[in-house]
C-alpha cells in the first residue's frame, strides 16, 4: 500500500500572520545599528573614544602608517553623529572622518599626529547606558618618571596617602538632586584632602585619578601600590534605593560577606563601575595586562587589621560633622580595596540620593570640612602607629633621650629593619628585650638600646 503526499491547508489568518512575521524579520535584518553619540576622554596615559550604539555590532580595528591612522570598521552600521564636532585638543588624534564601506558597513578613520597602541572592546547596555564601542589609544612614547621615594628610600620619608576619587569619565557615579554628579563631588573632596595632607610635614598626598577620566578598579589599587602608598582611601558619595537613607560610612574589605544590606548593596554597585566606565580587551597588542591583579588573594591579615583600625579613626572623626550611617567600620567585597599589602578604606561621605546630604555635598565649604575630618582621622592613626623609616616614626621614637628608647611594632616591621634604623644590632635588641627568636607582632613594645 502506498502513501500519497497531500497539501496542508492553513487558515487564512495564520498564513497572513506568518507572512507579516517574515516581513518583520527581513526588515530587522536590514536595519543598521546607529552611532547615536560620540564622547572623548583624555587620561594621563591614553585617550578614550566612546561610540554610543543603538544595537550591538561586530567591528574590526587595524592601524596604518605613513601617515599614522587607525581604521575602525563596523558591520551594518550607520553614522548619525557629527564626528567633526568633537574636541580633539590635547589628544594624538588630528581628525576623525567616516564613510560607507561595501554599502552596508561603516568605516571610521582616525588621522593621528603620532603612533599609539590601540585597544577596542564592546560594552553591553547596562542601566541607563546603551551598547557602546570603546576605543582606547595608549600613548606609545609615554615617559615614566622615577619617583624619589621608590628608588632612594629615605630614613625619614613621608607617609604616602593615595587618594582615589571614585568613578570619572564615562562613569558619572550616582546622580543626586539637580543632576549633582558623584564623580564631581568626590573629585573636589579628594583634591582638598590631598591639599591638606601636603601641608603637614611628614605626609605626602597623591591623587590616583587626576582628571575626569575612568580608571579600572584593579588599576586604581595598583596605582596606589606603585606609589608605595602607606594608605589607600577611595572617596565616594553614593546613592541608595531609598532617598531617606543617610549618613557617612567607612568600609574595609570583607573576605567573607557584607556586614549589612547597605554594605552589600553599595559594594555590588561600586563593583559594577567597570561595566559602566569600561574595562575590556580586544587589543592589537599582547594581552598580558589581563593578568594584572591576579595575585590579589594573597594573605591580607595584617593589611585588613590596619584598614579596620585606620577606618575606625576616620569614621569617628567624620562623626563630628556628619551623621553616621553606622557607628562602626563596615565590611563588604569592594574590588577596589583588594590590595594585598596596602591598608585600604572606602569612605562614603554621604548619600547623594538624600536631598539634605546632597545639598551639603554640593557646598565647597562642607566638602572642605569633610576632607579635614578624614585627614584628622588618618593623622590620629599614624601619630600612634607611624611606619618605620618615616619622619613621624623618627619624631615619635628617635628624639627620646636616655640609654634606651621604646619602639611600638607597626605593620611591616622587622628586627633587622629596626636595628638599621637605630644604628644597633638585632642581637642587642633581642638581648635588651629577652627575645629567644626574631618573631615580633604588631603593637608589641620593644626597648631599643642606643649605640
C-alpha positions as a printed Julia matrix, in Angstrom:
451×3 Matrix{Float64}:
  0.0    0.0    0.0
  1.49   3.39  -0.99
  1.26   6.8    0.62
  0.23   9.94  -1.25
  1.54  13.37  -0.23
 -1.16  15.93   0.44
 -1.15  19.7    0.93
 -1.59  21.13   4.41
 -4.11  23.94   4.29
 -3.61  26.81   6.79
 -6.29  29.21   7.92
 -6.07  32.5    6.04
 -5.43  34.43   9.29
 -2.47  32.19  10.24
 -0.98  32.43   6.75
 -1.2   36.22   6.87
  0.46  36.22  10.32
  3.4   34.17   9.05
  3.78  36.5    6.08
  3.9   39.57   8.38
  6.41  37.82  10.65
  8.72  37.06   7.73
  8.48  40.66   6.55
  9.36  41.93  10.05
 12.34  39.56  10.22
 13.59  40.76   6.84
 13.2   44.37   7.95
 15.08  43.63  11.18
 17.95  42.02   9.29
 18.23  45.04   7.02
 18.18  47.55   9.92
 21.52  49.09  10.76
 22.95  49.84  14.17
 23.23  53.61  14.54
 26.05  55.62  16.11
 23.94  57.88  18.3
 26.7   59.75  20.09
 30.48  60.01  20.48
 32.44  61.14  23.53
 36.15  61.59  24.14
 38.12  61.5   27.41
 41.78  62.25  27.95
 43.74  60.41  30.69
 47.43  60.79  31.6
 48.48  57.78  29.54
 45.74  57.31  26.95
 42.8   58.78  25.06
 39.38  57.1   25.16
 36.77  57.41  22.4
 33.29  56.04  23.15
 30.65  55.36  20.48
 27.04  55.05  21.7
 25.24  52.39  19.66
 21.56  51.65  19.07
 22.4   47.92  19.0
 25.44  45.61  19.35
 27.61  45.14  16.26
 30.76  43.42  15.01
 33.86  45.54  14.45
 37.46  45.31  13.29
 40.36  47.59  14.18
 43.69  47.96  12.39
 46.41  50.58  12.05
 48.17  52.14   9.06
 51.42  54.09   8.76
 52.81  56.91   6.61
 50.83  58.74   7.84
 49.67  57.21  11.14
 46.0   56.21  11.03
 43.59  53.94  12.85
 40.79  52.3   10.87
 37.65  51.07  12.6
 35.2   49.02  10.5
 31.71  48.48  11.94
 29.44  45.94  10.29
 25.88  47.0    9.42
 26.33  50.44  10.98
 25.37  53.98  10.06
 26.57  57.28  11.48
 24.05  59.84  12.7
 26.53  61.93  14.64
 28.8   64.79  13.52
 32.27  63.38  14.17
 33.9   66.63  13.09
 32.4   68.45  16.12
 34.44  66.52  18.69
 37.13  68.47  20.58
 40.43  66.72  19.78
 42.75  69.11  21.63
 45.41  67.53  23.86
 44.95  64.16  22.13
 47.01  62.32  19.49
 44.0   62.48  17.11
 44.19  65.11  14.37
 40.89  64.35  12.66
 38.03  61.8   12.65
 36.23  61.02   9.4
 33.75  58.36   8.31
 32.19  56.88   5.21
 30.17  53.94   3.9
 32.01  50.69   3.18
 30.63  47.92   0.98
 27.23  49.68   1.07
 26.23  48.08   4.39
 29.15  48.84   6.73
 30.69  51.98   8.19
 34.39  52.85   8.21
 35.71  55.39  10.73
 39.26  56.67  10.2
 41.26  58.43  12.9
 44.1   60.51  11.45
 46.85  60.63  14.1
 49.62  63.03  14.96
 51.71  60.18  16.35
 51.71  56.4   16.74
 49.58  54.86  19.51
 48.87  51.44  20.97
 45.14  50.86  20.33
 42.63  48.66  22.09
 38.91  48.24  21.4
 36.05  46.42  23.09
 32.26  46.36  23.27
 30.24  47.14  26.39
 26.73  45.71  26.64
 23.91  48.05  27.64
 23.81  48.48  31.42
 21.39  50.58  33.46
 20.8   53.8   31.55
 23.86  53.24  29.37
 23.36  51.94  25.8
 25.54  49.44  23.96
 28.94  51.07  23.46
 32.08  50.56  21.44
 35.15  51.77  23.34
 38.42  52.67  21.64
 41.46  53.29  23.87
 44.58  54.87  22.35
 47.55  54.38  24.67
 50.45  56.8   24.29
 53.38  54.99  22.73
 56.09  57.44  23.78
 54.98  57.85  27.39
 57.94  58.58  29.62
 57.9   57.08  33.1
 59.37  59.32  35.76
 61.27  57.62  38.56
 59.96  58.62  41.94
 62.5   59.58  44.58
 60.77  57.6   47.32
 60.81  54.48  45.12
 64.43  54.46  44.03
 66.06  56.09  47.05
 64.11  55.36  50.25
 64.79  57.94  52.92
 65.35  57.17  56.59
 62.86  59.97  57.31
 60.48  59.53  54.41
 56.96  60.9   54.16
 53.9   58.78  54.86
 52.23  58.45  51.46
 48.44  58.61  51.21
 46.88  57.6   47.88
 43.51  59.35  47.48
 41.17  57.82  44.9
 38.23  59.9   43.66
 35.63  57.31  42.65
 34.13  56.94  39.16
 35.11  59.53  36.49
 34.89  60.0   32.76
 32.34  57.67  31.19
 31.08  56.73  34.66
 29.44  59.69  36.48
 28.62  57.61  39.55
 25.39  58.32  41.41
 23.24  61.27  40.37
 21.66  63.47  43.05
 19.08  66.26  43.02
 19.8   68.98  40.48
 21.9   66.5   38.45
 24.67  66.65  41.07
 27.18  64.03  39.91
 29.11  61.85  42.32
 32.29  61.94  40.23
 32.48  65.75  40.52
 31.73  65.83  44.25
 34.31  63.22  45.2
 36.98  64.78  42.98
 36.51  68.1   44.78
 36.78  66.39  48.2
 39.8   64.35  47.08
 41.69  67.38  45.79
 41.02  69.24  49.04
 42.12  66.21  51.06
 45.4   65.97  49.14
 45.95  69.71  49.56
 45.55  69.44  53.33
 47.74  66.33  53.55
 50.58  68.1   51.73
 50.51  70.99  54.2
 51.64  68.76  57.08
 55.3   67.81  57.45
 55.83  64.08  57.23
 52.86  63.42  54.92
 52.52  63.24  51.14
 49.14  63.02  49.44
 48.72  61.84  45.84
 45.65  61.63  43.62
 45.01  58.29  41.92
 42.71  59.93  39.36
 43.97  63.41  38.46
 41.23  64.38  35.98
 37.83  63.49  34.56
 38.54  60.04  33.12
 37.81  56.47  34.18
 40.3   54.05  35.76
 39.53  50.35  36.21
 39.11  49.16  39.8
 42.16  46.89  39.74
 44.29  49.6   38.19
 43.33  52.07  40.94
 44.73  49.86  43.66
 47.76  49.0   41.53
 48.48  52.71  41.09
 48.46  53.05  44.88
 50.93  50.17  45.16
 53.19  51.78  42.54
 53.13  54.94  44.64
 54.37  52.86  47.6
 51.35  54.15  49.47
 51.01  53.55  53.21
 47.24  54.01  52.92
 44.67  53.94  50.1
 41.48  56.0   50.52
 38.7   55.67  47.95
 36.24  58.58  48.24
 32.57  58.17  47.27
 29.13  59.74  47.73
 26.78  57.01  46.63
 23.03  56.6   46.29
 20.71  54.08  47.88
 17.38  52.74  46.63
 15.57  54.76  49.32
 16.1   58.59  49.37
 15.68  58.51  53.15
 18.99  56.66  53.57
 21.51  58.99  55.14
 24.83  59.19  56.94
 28.55  58.88  56.26
 30.24  55.48  56.34
 33.65  53.86  56.2
 34.18  50.45  54.64
 37.02  47.94  54.71
 37.31  44.77  52.68
 35.42  41.67  53.71
 36.71  38.33  52.5
 33.61  36.52  53.74
 30.46  38.6   53.42
 28.93  42.02  53.82
 28.14  43.25  57.34
 24.83  44.84  56.32
 22.31  45.09  53.5
 23.61  48.58  52.71
 27.21  47.37  52.56
 26.21  44.55  50.21
 24.18  46.92  48.0
 26.9   49.57  47.75
 29.64  47.02  47.09
 27.62  45.5   44.25
 27.02  48.96  42.76
 30.66  50.03  43.02
 31.9   46.73  41.6
 29.68  47.31  38.55
 31.59  50.52  37.81
 33.81  48.72  35.29
 30.69  47.8   33.3
 29.81  51.5   33.08
 33.24  53.12  32.94
 34.56  50.47  30.57
 37.26  47.88  31.14
 37.74  45.42  28.34
 40.07  43.82  25.98
 40.29  43.36  22.22
 43.81  44.68  21.62
 46.27  44.83  18.77
 48.98  44.17  21.32
 49.69  41.23  23.59
 47.06  40.68  26.25
 49.44  40.24  29.2
 47.79  43.11  31.09
 44.76  40.88  31.63
 46.91  39.09  34.22
 47.39  42.28  36.24
 46.0   41.97  39.71
 45.58  38.17  39.61
 47.53  37.8   42.87
 45.15  39.93  44.95
 44.12  36.9   47.01
 47.45  36.79  48.85
 47.37  36.91  52.61
 45.79  40.18  53.78
 45.61  39.61  57.52
 47.9   42.46  58.63
 46.6   44.82  55.92
 42.96  44.16  56.88
 43.71  44.76  60.55
 45.32  48.11  59.76
 42.43  49.02  57.44
 39.89  48.45  60.21
 41.94  50.46  62.7
 42.5   53.5   60.49
 38.91  53.23  59.26
 37.63  53.48  62.82
 39.69  56.65  63.43
 38.35  58.23  60.22
 34.76  57.24  61.0
 34.83  58.76  64.48
 36.38  61.95  63.12
 33.74  62.26  60.39
 31.06  61.77  63.01
 31.91  65.17  64.49
 30.43  66.99  61.46
 28.15  64.4   59.85
 25.53  61.88  60.82
 26.95  58.36  60.7
 25.05  55.63  58.87
 26.71  53.04  61.12
 28.91  53.63  64.15
 31.45  51.01  63.19
 33.51  50.26  60.12
 31.51  48.04  57.8
 32.95  45.37  55.54
 32.0   44.23  52.04
 33.66  42.79  48.95
 34.7   46.07  47.29
 37.01  45.16  44.39
 38.92  48.45  44.69
 40.0   47.55  48.25
 41.58  44.19  47.37
 45.2   45.22  47.72
 47.34  42.53  49.36
 49.71  44.88  51.15
 48.27  48.41  51.29
 45.74  49.2   54.05
 42.66  50.38  52.15
 39.38  52.04  53.12
 36.39  53.29  51.15
 34.81  56.46  52.56
 31.18  57.23  51.78
 30.94  60.95  52.53
 27.14  60.8   52.46
 24.22  59.7   50.32
 23.92  61.91  47.27
 20.4   60.48  46.85
 19.35  62.17  50.11
 18.25  65.79  49.4
 19.72  67.2   52.63
 23.07  65.45  52.25
 23.21  66.3   48.54
 22.91  69.97  49.49
 25.86  69.6   51.87
 27.94  67.69  49.34
 27.29  70.42  46.77
 28.8   73.02  49.12
 32.53  73.75  48.81
 32.62  74.76  52.49
 31.19  71.42  53.6
 33.49  69.47  51.28
 36.47  71.24  52.83
 35.28  70.32  56.33
 34.72  66.73  55.27
 38.26  66.49  53.86
 39.61  67.96  57.09
 37.84  65.37  59.25
 39.01  62.49  57.07
 42.61  63.66  57.42
 42.28  64.16  61.18
 41.27  60.53  61.47
 44.23  59.45  59.33
 46.61  61.52  61.48
 45.2   60.05  64.67
 46.08  56.59  63.39
 49.58  57.33  62.08
 50.54  59.51  65.04
 50.03  56.41  67.15
 51.48  53.88  64.71
 53.91  55.55  62.29
 55.56  53.22  59.74
 59.22  52.51  60.34
 61.61  54.76  58.45
 59.23  57.7   58.31
 59.65  61.2   59.69
 56.78  60.57  62.1
 58.47  57.43  63.42
 61.67  59.42  63.92
 59.78  62.11  65.81
 57.99  59.51  67.95
 60.93  57.24  68.67
 64.13  58.98  67.6
 64.09  62.03  69.87
 63.9   60.18  73.17
 66.87  60.61  75.48
 68.46  58.11  77.79
 70.23  54.82  77.43
 67.3   53.12  75.64
 64.28  54.04  73.55
 60.89  52.41  73.23
 59.53  51.38  69.85
 56.0   50.15  69.03
 55.92  47.5   66.3
 53.89  48.52  63.24
 52.85  46.68  60.08
 55.83  45.56  58.01
 58.44  45.97  60.76
 61.34  43.54  61.09
 64.05  43.37  63.73
 66.74  43.87  61.09
 64.99  46.96  59.78
 64.58  48.43  63.27
 68.22  47.71  64.06
 69.33  49.5   60.89
 67.07  52.48  61.69
 68.53  52.96  65.19
 72.14  52.05  64.41
 72.18  48.98  66.61
 72.15  45.22  66.06
 69.47  42.53  66.08
 71.36  40.71  68.8
 71.38  43.84  71.0
 67.61  44.31  70.58
 66.94  40.65  71.37
 69.15  40.84  74.45
 67.5   44.07  75.71
 64.05  42.53  75.35
 64.95  38.95  76.35
 63.77  37.59  72.99
 64.6   33.98  72.2
 63.88  34.46  68.46
 63.21  37.2   65.88
 59.42  36.91  65.83
 57.6   40.17  66.6
 53.94  41.21  66.47
 52.1   44.41  65.6
 51.61  46.57  68.71
 54.47  44.96  70.64
 56.71  47.4   72.56
 60.48  46.98  72.29
 63.33  48.63  74.12
 65.9   49.9   71.62
 69.42  50.12  73.1
 71.39  53.18  71.99
 74.81  52.78  70.44
